[in-house]
Amino acid sequence: MLLIFVRFSDSGTYYAPAKGDYESYVDYIRDLPLIPHPEVFGLHENADITKDQKETQEVNICHPPNT
């Protein structure tokens, strides 16, 4: 039997789990990070910095600081 291991990220965090029972898939999903890293989308880790800066700018526009 040929087993194929498919990784979606260089870190190995995101991959296609091997064939198993329902509970093994649920365990795999529960072990995934709640907030996905940019690498799962094929982006550099600095994409997080850019995203955070953009969100901060949007918050400041919607809720300007009191002066």
Residue pairs with C-beta under 8 A, 6 or more apart in sequence:
3 18
5 15
5 16
5 18
6 15
6 16
7 14
7 15
8 14
8 15
8 16
8 40
9 15
9 37
9 39
9 40
10 39
11 37
11 39
13 32
13 33
13 37
13 39
13 40
14 32
14 36
14 39
14 40
17 24
17 25
17 28
18 24
37 45
37 48
38 44
38 45
38 46
38 47
38 48
38 51
39 45
41 47
